[in-house]
Amino acid sequence: MFLDEKSIEVRSGKGGDGICSFHREKFVPLGGPDGGDGGRGGHVILHVNEQFSTLLDMGNARLYKAQSGQPGGAKRCTGRSAEDLIVDVPRGTIVKDAEGRILADLTEPGQKWIAARGGKGGMGNQHFATPANQAPRKCTPGEKGEKRELFLELKLMADVGLVGFPNAGKSSLVNKISSGRPKVGDYPFTTLEPVLGIVQMNGHSFVVADIPGLLEGASEGKGLGHQFLKHIERTHTLLFVIDGFAENAYEQFTVLKEELKAFHPKLAKKPYVIALNKSDLGIDEAIKQFKAHKEAVIVTSAVTGDGCKELTLALDEAVPHVQKKKVGWESKKLSSATTGIDGTGKKIAKSKASSAAKSSAKTGSKAAGAKTARSKKKA
């Protein structure tokens, strides 16, 4: 099941109270005020967890409440601050308030955002001592924590977004070119929720997102695709998958562009690649239609695999290199951390040679010292 919208309530912890206390010790008259401060209340922090793929991974909880700080103690002891409550969310989560204003956009792995700040601890009576009032009986309570209603909206993070009519072969194409495994069937709207797939290239990879098929009028609420169009807003490149066997192949392409423009003008301005699918059924007429309108297409077949290699190369060229994830970066980082350089080992060999030279020099100096001592003894 896919969940991309969720309402939650967050409550941070209350700050601990400061206390009123006076120092009591034998032979120390009038020890003075020594009431300690209260500890800070716990924050509620949203944290991007890359293992999460949907808001459903957060569980069914709606209320997230942090603990309160401990009150202060005697002898100027500060109360313990409460631990922060970490709430994991999937990458690509947008946080909005009750009025719909965007508060945070969590797009980076490991990114954190404080949803509710814990209250500050109160002050003990030690802070209120003055020359005129050397025995104050005043202390302050801890501040209350924050309470907020938040609306979470997930927009998937992908490099390429697939767009097409139902039964155009999008899911079959994703199965062919990537690691994604969406459901494939011979009926419309087989794909009921977005599916991500990783396309492996030489030394790097990029992510493709398959969304349910669109219908004419999807931006107005028809079909299923309108509620998932937001998941291709973050993509850099669009892949139009057109049923080449259909009589109105080019008309499908124009309708799709109009629906994207109606949903959000920026979607229609994104760079795109056109895959004219189902070449195994004979699509010469569709190819002529696109050539007449001077639209470059890549002829593919998700059944036989024809044109899939050319399609992945075209998508790889369209996606900026800064967005692609390098394959094997963990091992390179580990080797450089171990060696202290880029993994060649030259610096380590040099340091070993220098350390060996130093040890030999120390040995030689010790031997020379021992020889001099023996010569003095003989004399």
Backbone hydrogen bonds, N-H to C=O, Kabsch-Sander energy under -0.5 kcal/mol:
donor,donor_aa,acceptor,acceptor_aa,energy
6,K,152,L,-2.2
8,I,150,L,-2.6
9,E,62,R,-2.9
10,V,148,R,-2.4
11,R,64,Y,-2.6
12,S,146,E,-2.3
13,G,42,G,-2.5
15,G,143,E,-3.0
16,G,39,G,-3.4
18,G,140,T,-2.3
19,I,36,G,-1.7
21,S,19,I,-0.6
23,H,32,G,-3.1
25,E,28,V,-0.5
28,V,25,E,-1.9
31,G,23,H,-0.7
34,D,21,S,-2.4
35,G,21,S,-0.8
36,G,73,G,-1.9
38,G,122,G,-2.6
39,G,70,Q,-3.0
41,G,119,G,-2.8
42,G,67,Q,-2.5
44,V,116,A,-2.4
45,I,43,H,-0.6
45,I,85,L,-3.0
46,L,113,W,-2.9
47,H,87,V,-2.8
48,V,111,Q,-2.4
49,N,47,H,-0.5
49,N,89,V,-2.9
50,E,48,V,-0.6
52,F,49,N,-1.7
55,L,3,L,-2.2
57,D,54,T,-1.7
58,M,55,L,-1.4
59,G,56,L,-1.6
64,Y,9,E,-2.7
65,K,63,L,-0.5
66,A,11,R,-2.8
67,Q,83,E,-0.6
69,G,14,K,-3.0
70,Q,80,R,-2.8
72,G,17,D,-2.5
73,G,77,C,-2.9
76,R,34,D,-3.5
77,C,73,G,-0.5
77,C,74,A,-1.0
79,G,37,D,-2.7
82,A,40,R,-2.7
85,L,43,H,-3.2
86,I,84,D,-0.7
87,V,45,I,-3.4
87,V,85,L,-0.6
88,D,86,I,-0.6
89,V,47,H,-2.7
91,R,52,F,-0.6
92,G,106,L,-3.0
93,T,90,P,-1.0
93,T,106,L,-0.9
94,I,153,E,-3.5
95,V,104,A,-3.0
96,K,151,F,-2.4
97,D,101,R,-2.0
100,G,97,D,-1.8
103,L,95,V,-3.3
104,A,95,V,-1.4
106,L,93,T,-2.8
107,T,105,D,-1.1
110,G,48,V,-1.0
111,Q,108,E,-2.0
113,W,46,L,-2.0
115,A,44,V,-2.3
115,A,113,W,-0.8
116,A,44,V,-1.6
119,G,13,G,-2.8
122,G,16,G,-3.4
125,N,19,I,-1.9
126,Q,35,G,-0.9
127,H,124,G,-1.5
128,F,125,N,-1.2
129,A,126,Q,-0.7
130,T,133,N,-2.3
140,T,123,M,-2.4
143,E,120,K,-2.9
146,E,117,R,-1.1
148,R,10,V,-2.5
150,L,8,I,-2.8
150,L,148,R,-0.6
151,F,96,K,-2.8
152,L,6,K,-3.6
152,L,150,L,-0.5
153,E,94,I,-2.5
154,L,4,D,-2.8
155,K,92,G,-2.1
158,A,156,L,-0.8
159,D,207,V,-1.9
160,V,207,V,-2.2
161,G,237,T,-2.2
162,L,209,A,-3.0
163,V,239,L,-2.7
168,A,165,F,-1.3
173,L,169,G,-1.9
174,V,170,K,-2.4
175,N,171,S,-2.3
176,K,172,S,-1.3
177,I,173,L,-2.1
178,S,174,V,-1.9
179,S,198,I,-1.3
190,T,187,Y,-0.5
192,L,190,T,-0.7
195,V,210,D,-2.3
197,G,208,V,-2.6
199,V,206,F,-3.2
200,Q,198,I,-0.6
201,M,204,H,-2.9
203,G,201,M,-1.1
205,S,325,K,-1.5
206,F,199,V,-1.6
208,V,197,G,-3.1
209,A,160,V,-2.6
210,D,195,V,-3.1
211,I,162,L,-0.7
211,I,209,A,-0.5
214,L,164,G,-2.5
218,A,215,L,-1.9
220,E,217,G,-1.2
221,G,218,A,-1.5
222,K,217,G,-1.8
225,G,213,G,-0.9
226,H,222,K,-0.5
227,Q,224,L,-1.1
228,F,225,G,-1.4
229,L,225,G,-0.8
229,L,226,H,-0.6
231,H,228,F,-1.7
232,I,229,L,-1.7
233,E,230,K,-1.2
236,H,159,D,-1.2
237,T,159,D,-2.2
238,L,271,P,-2.5
239,L,161,G,-2.9
240,F,238,L,-0.6
240,F,273,V,-2.5
241,V,163,V,-2.8
241,V,239,L,-0.7
242,I,240,F,-0.7
242,I,275,A,-2.6
244,G,242,I,-1.1
244,G,277,N,-1.5
246,A,243,D,-1.3
249,A,246,A,-0.7
252,Q,248,N,-1.9
253,F,249,A,-1.4
254,T,250,Y,-1.9
255,V,251,E,-2.3
256,L,252,Q,-2.3
257,K,253,F,-2.0
258,E,254,T,-2.0
259,E,255,V,-2.2
260,L,256,L,-2.1
261,K,257,K,-2.1
262,A,258,E,-2.2
263,F,259,E,-1.8
264,H,260,L,-2.6
267,L,264,H,-1.3
268,A,264,H,-0.8
269,K,265,P,-0.5
269,K,266,K,-0.8
270,K,267,L,-1.1
273,V,238,L,-2.3
275,A,240,F,-3.2
275,A,273,V,-0.5
276,L,274,I,-0.6
276,L,298,I,-1.9
277,N,242,I,-2.5
277,N,275,A,-1.1
279,S,300,T,-2.1
281,L,278,K,-1.5
282,G,279,S,-1.2
287,I,283,I,-1.9
288,K,284,D,-1.9
289,Q,285,E,-1.8
290,F,286,A,-1.9
291,K,287,I,-2.2
292,A,288,K,-2.3
293,H,289,Q,-1.1
294,K,291,K,-1.3
295,E,290,F,-2.6
296,A,294,K,-0.6
298,I,274,I,-2.3
299,V,297,V,-0.5
300,T,276,L,-2.2
301,S,306,D,-1.9
305,G,301,S,-2.2
308,C,305,G,-1.5
311,L,307,G,-2.0
312,T,308,C,-2.3
313,L,309,K,-2.0
314,A,310,E,-2.0
315,L,311,L,-2.4
316,D,312,T,-2.4
317,E,313,L,-1.8
318,A,314,A,-1.6
319,V,315,L,-2.2
323,Q,320,P,-1.3
324,K,320,P,-0.5
324,K,321,H,-0.7
325,K,205,S,-1.8
326,K,324,K,-0.5
327,V,203,G,-2.0
329,W,326,K,-0.8
332,K,328,G,-1.5
333,K,329,W,-2.4
334,L,330,E,-2.3
335,S,331,S,-2.4
336,S,332,K,-2.4
337,A,333,K,-2.3
338,T,334,L,-2.0
339,T,335,S,-2.6
340,G,336,S,-2.7
349,A,345,G,-1.9
350,K,346,K,-2.1
351,S,347,K,-2.6
352,K,348,I,-2.7
353,A,349,A,-2.2
354,S,350,K,-2.6
355,S,351,S,-2.6
356,A,352,K,-2.3
357,A,353,A,-2.4
358,K,354,S,-2.3
359,S,355,S,-2.4
360,S,356,A,-2.3
361,A,357,A,-2.2
362,K,358,K,-2.3
363,T,359,S,-2.2
364,G,360,S,-2.6
365,S,361,A,-2.3
366,K,362,K,-2.1
367,A,363,T,-2.3
368,A,364,G,-2.3
369,G,365,S,-2.1
370,A,366,K,-2.2
371,K,367,A,-2.1
372,T,368,A,-2.0
373,A,369,G,-1.8
374,R,370,A,-1.9
375,S,371,K,-2.0
376,K,372,T,-1.9
377,K,373,A,-1.7
378,K,374,R,-2.0
379,A,375,S,-1.9
